[in-house]
């Protein structure tokens, strides 16, 4: 499986995707996310406007995903 990802941390198996409107209800994205999840990756998706307007909240979600399982 070959994919172009916005951001990926291989060590933590975390994928972060930043999406615009063309990704709304995109079936290819759903299939790709399923493949990545089956390979053990956590996939986080955010809308462009979330990243720009709610940056701190987005970062909190990403940090929590990175810290998951470090106890």
C-alpha positions as CSV (number, residue, x, y, z in Angstrom):
1,X,0.0,0.0,0.0
2,X,1.5,3.3,-1.1
3,X,-0.1,6.5,0.2
4,X,0.9,10.2,0.3
5,X,0.2,11.3,3.9
6,X,0.1,14.9,5.2
7,X,2.0,14.0,8.4
8,X,3.1,10.7,9.8
9,X,5.1,9.5,12.9
10,X,6.3,6.0,12.1
11,X,7.6,5.5,15.6
12,X,4.2,6.1,17.1
13,X,2.2,4.8,14.1
14,X,0.3,8.1,13.9
15,X,-1.1,9.7,10.8
16,X,-2.4,13.3,10.7
17,X,-4.4,14.4,7.7
18,X,-5.5,18.0,7.1
19,X,-8.4,18.1,4.8
20,X,-10.2,20.7,2.6
21,X,-13.8,20.5,1.4
22,X,-13.1,18.0,-1.4
23,X,-12.5,15.4,1.3
24,X,-16.1,15.7,2.5
25,X,-17.7,12.2,2.4
26,X,-14.7,10.9,0.2
27,X,-15.0,7.2,-0.1
28,X,-11.3,6.8,-1.1
29,X,-10.3,8.4,2.2
30,X,-12.4,6.0,4.2
31,X,-10.9,3.0,2.4
32,X,-7.4,4.4,2.9
33,X,-8.0,5.1,6.6
34,X,-9.2,1.5,7.0
35,X,-6.1,0.1,5.3
36,X,-3.9,2.3,7.6
37,X,-5.8,1.3,10.7
38,X,-5.5,-2.4,9.8
39,X,-1.7,-1.8,9.5
40,X,-1.8,-0.5,13.1
41,X,-1.9,3.2,12.5
42,X,-4.0,5.7,14.3
43,X,-5.5,8.2,11.8
44,X,-6.5,11.7,12.9
45,X,-8.3,13.9,10.4
46,X,-8.8,17.6,10.8
47,X,-10.4,20.2,8.6
48,X,-8.2,23.1,7.3
49,X,-10.3,25.6,9.2
50,X,-9.9,23.7,12.4
51,X,-6.2,23.8,12.1
52,X,-6.2,27.5,11.4
53,X,-8.9,28.6,13.9
54,X,-8.6,26.0,16.7
55,X,-4.9,25.3,16.5
56,X,-4.4,24.6,20.2
57,X,-7.3,22.2,20.4
58,X,-5.9,20.3,17.4
59,X,-2.5,20.1,19.0
60,X,-4.0,18.8,22.2
61,X,-5.7,15.9,20.3
62,X,-2.4,15.1,18.5
63,X,-0.4,15.2,21.7
64,X,-2.9,12.9,23.4
65,X,-2.6,10.4,20.5
66,X,1.2,10.5,20.7
67,X,1.2,10.0,24.5
68,X,-1.3,7.1,24.4
69,X,0.2,3.9,25.5
70,X,3.2,5.5,27.2
71,X,2.2,4.8,30.8
